[in-house]
Amino acid sequence: MHKLPAITVLVLCITTVLPASAQRYQSPVDTETQIAHAVAPAPKDMQGNATVLGYNESGELVTLRAGDNGLICVADEPGNDRFQAVCYHESLEPYMARGRELREQGVTGMDNIAIRHQEAESGELAMPEAPAVFYNMIGDLDGFDPTTAPVSLYAIYVPWETSASTGMPGRPALPGGPWIMRPGTPSAHIMVVPPAKSDN
């Protein structure tokens, strides 16, 4: 049976990558390794041409590599207590970038989401006009190898869609099955969390 606590942890991470904080900042790994780890959640045939964002020696999120296939990948945050890399369609960048900006201002959790929803509803914040994918990879730092690990979750953003408009349930109906999170809102998205081996 699918473990709801694990889904909860993954869902909290889907609001996108945090910029490194001054209190916890540690120097990032080299650029080549950041790129290799950042693109790990993406499909193999899309990794080589994805745009990659990562961290410089000052802890700033910068473009490590420009790409041309519409996918943006964000490297693991230095100094964090777990590994996380994400990749998403470029149409999600305004929403993701605004989330990072708000977190730098100390606005986190549901308050962060609520502000972005309000801005999207007013037309101030652009949202995708077509379904847009999000890949998320999370793991414990000890012995975790992102180049061989499976993707933790997939999400397809479908702004303002609902269970009625998609036929998706509002919560997991079976291990690995799709469901819609935050239906009817600007950040509505179809979630797919691959079942753990113990769930099979």
C-alpha positions as CSV (number, residue, x, y, z in Angstrom):
1,M,0.0,0.0,0.0
2,H,1.3,3.5,-0.9
3,K,2.9,5.4,2.1
4,L,1.1,8.7,2.5
5,P,3.8,10.2,4.7
6,A,6.3,9.7,1.8
7,I,3.9,11.5,-0.6
8,T,3.6,14.3,1.9
9,V,7.3,14.8,2.0
10,L,7.6,14.8,-1.8
11,V,4.7,17.2,-2.2
12,L,6.4,19.7,0.1
13,C,9.4,19.6,-2.1
14,I,7.5,20.2,-5.3
15,T,7.1,23.9,-4.6
16,T,10.7,24.0,-6.0
17,V,14.3,24.5,-5.1
18,L,15.4,26.7,-2.3
19,P,18.3,29.1,-2.7
20,A,21.2,28.5,-0.4
21,S,20.9,30.3,3.0
22,A,23.9,32.1,4.4
23,Q,23.7,30.2,7.7
24,R,23.9,26.8,6.0
25,Y,25.9,27.6,2.9
26,Q,28.7,25.3,1.9
27,S,30.7,25.6,-1.3
28,P,29.0,23.7,-4.2
29,V,30.6,20.8,-5.9
30,D,32.3,21.6,-9.2
31,T,30.3,22.7,-12.2
32,E,30.6,19.5,-14.2
33,T,29.3,17.4,-11.2
34,Q,26.5,19.9,-10.5
35,I,25.3,19.6,-14.2
36,A,25.5,15.8,-14.1
37,H,23.4,15.7,-10.9
38,A,21.0,18.4,-11.9
39,V,19.9,16.7,-15.2
40,A,19.6,13.3,-13.5
41,P,15.8,13.5,-13.0
42,A,15.2,14.3,-16.7
43,P,14.7,11.7,-19.4
44,K,18.1,10.5,-20.8
45,D,17.5,11.8,-24.3
46,M,16.7,15.3,-22.9
47,Q,19.6,15.7,-20.4
48,G,22.3,16.8,-22.9
49,N,20.4,19.9,-24.2
50,A,18.7,21.1,-21.0
51,T,19.4,24.5,-19.4
52,V,21.1,24.0,-16.0
53,L,20.9,26.3,-13.0
54,G,23.4,25.8,-10.2
55,Y,25.4,27.5,-7.6
56,N,28.5,29.7,-7.8
57,E,31.1,30.1,-5.0
58,S,29.1,32.9,-3.5
59,G,26.0,30.6,-3.1
60,E,24.1,32.4,-5.9
61,L,21.8,30.5,-8.3
62,V,23.2,31.1,-11.7
63,T,23.0,29.5,-15.2
64,L,25.7,26.9,-15.5
65,R,24.8,25.8,-19.0
66,A,22.4,27.2,-21.6
67,G,20.1,24.7,-23.3
68,D,17.7,24.6,-26.2
69,N,15.2,21.9,-25.6
70,G,12.8,23.8,-23.3
71,L,13.8,21.9,-20.1
72,I,15.3,23.7,-17.1
73,C,17.2,21.6,-14.5
74,V,18.2,22.9,-11.0
75,A,21.2,21.5,-9.1
76,D,21.1,20.4,-5.5
77,E,21.4,23.2,-3.0
78,P,24.8,23.3,-1.2
79,G,24.5,22.8,2.6
80,N,21.2,21.1,2.5
81,D,20.5,18.0,4.6
82,R,19.3,15.9,1.7
83,F,19.8,15.7,-2.1
84,Q,17.2,17.3,-4.4
85,A,17.4,18.1,-8.1
86,V,14.5,19.1,-10.3
87,C,13.8,19.6,-13.9
88,Y,10.8,21.3,-15.4
89,H,9.5,22.8,-18.6
90,E,10.6,26.4,-19.2
91,S,7.0,27.6,-19.1
92,L,7.1,27.0,-15.4
93,E,10.1,29.2,-14.8
94,P,8.1,32.3,-13.8
95,Y,6.2,30.3,-11.1
96,M,9.4,28.6,-9.9
97,A,11.5,31.7,-9.9
98,R,8.9,33.6,-8.0
99,G,8.8,30.9,-5.4
100,R,12.6,31.2,-4.9
101,E,12.3,35.0,-4.7
102,L,9.6,34.8,-2.0
103,R,11.6,32.2,0.0
104,E,14.6,34.6,0.0
105,Q,12.2,37.1,1.6
106,G,11.3,34.5,4.3
107,V,7.9,33.6,2.8
108,T,7.6,29.8,2.9
109,G,5.1,26.9,2.8
110,M,1.5,27.6,2.0
111,D,2.0,31.4,2.3
112,N,4.4,31.2,-0.5
113,I,2.0,29.2,-2.7
114,A,-0.9,31.5,-1.7
115,I,0.9,34.6,-2.9
116,R,1.8,33.0,-6.2
117,H,-1.8,31.9,-6.7
118,Q,-3.0,35.4,-6.1
119,E,-0.5,36.8,-8.5
120,A,-1.4,34.2,-11.2
121,E,-5.1,34.9,-10.8
122,S,-4.5,38.6,-11.2
123,G,-2.5,38.0,-14.4
124,E,0.7,39.3,-12.8
125,L,2.4,35.9,-12.7
126,A,2.5,33.9,-16.0
127,M,1.5,30.3,-15.8
128,P,1.8,27.6,-18.5
129,E,-0.8,27.7,-21.3
130,A,-0.3,24.0,-22.0
131,P,0.5,21.0,-19.7
132,A,4.0,21.4,-18.3
133,V,6.2,18.6,-16.8
134,F,8.1,18.7,-13.5
135,Y,10.6,15.9,-12.5
136,N,11.8,15.7,-8.9
137,M,14.6,13.5,-7.5
138,I,15.1,13.4,-3.7
139,G,17.4,11.2,-1.6
140,D,19.4,11.0,1.6
141,L,23.0,12.3,1.2
142,D,24.6,9.2,2.6
143,G,25.5,7.0,-0.3
144,F,23.0,8.5,-2.6
145,D,23.9,8.4,-6.3
146,P,21.7,10.6,-8.5
147,T,23.1,9.2,-11.7
148,T,21.6,5.8,-10.9
149,A,18.7,6.7,-8.6
150,P,15.0,6.6,-9.8
151,V,13.0,9.7,-10.1
152,S,11.0,10.4,-6.9
153,L,8.0,11.9,-8.6
154,Y,6.5,13.3,-11.8
155,A,4.1,16.1,-12.0
156,I,2.3,17.7,-15.0
157,Y,1.1,21.2,-14.2
158,V,-2.4,21.8,-15.6
159,P,-3.4,25.3,-14.2
160,W,-7.0,25.6,-13.0
161,E,-7.9,22.1,-14.1
162,T,-10.0,19.9,-11.7
163,S,-11.0,16.3,-11.1
164,A,-14.1,16.9,-13.2
165,S,-12.1,18.3,-16.1
166,T,-9.4,15.7,-16.1
167,G,-11.0,12.5,-14.6
168,M,-8.2,12.4,-12.0
169,P,-9.0,11.6,-8.4
170,G,-8.0,14.2,-5.7
171,R,-5.8,11.8,-3.9
172,P,-3.8,8.6,-4.7
173,A,-6.2,5.8,-5.7
174,L,-3.5,3.1,-6.1
175,P,0.3,2.9,-5.9
176,G,1.8,4.8,-8.8
177,G,-1.5,6.0,-10.1
178,P,-2.1,9.6,-11.2
179,W,-4.0,12.1,-9.1
180,I,-4.6,15.8,-9.2
181,M,-3.2,18.1,-6.5
182,R,-4.5,21.6,-5.7
183,P,-7.3,21.2,-8.3
184,G,-8.9,24.4,-9.6
185,T,-5.9,26.6,-8.7
186,P,-3.1,28.1,-10.8
187,S,-0.7,25.4,-9.6
188,A,-3.0,22.4,-10.2
189,H,-0.9,19.5,-11.2
190,I,-1.2,15.8,-11.9
191,M,1.0,13.8,-9.6
192,V,2.6,10.4,-10.3
193,V,4.7,9.0,-7.5
194,P,6.3,5.7,-8.5
195,P,5.6,3.0,-5.9
196,A,8.5,1.9,-3.7
197,K,9.7,-1.6,-4.1
198,S,7.9,-2.6,-0.9
199,D,4.6,-1.3,-2.4
200,N,4.7,-3.8,-5.3
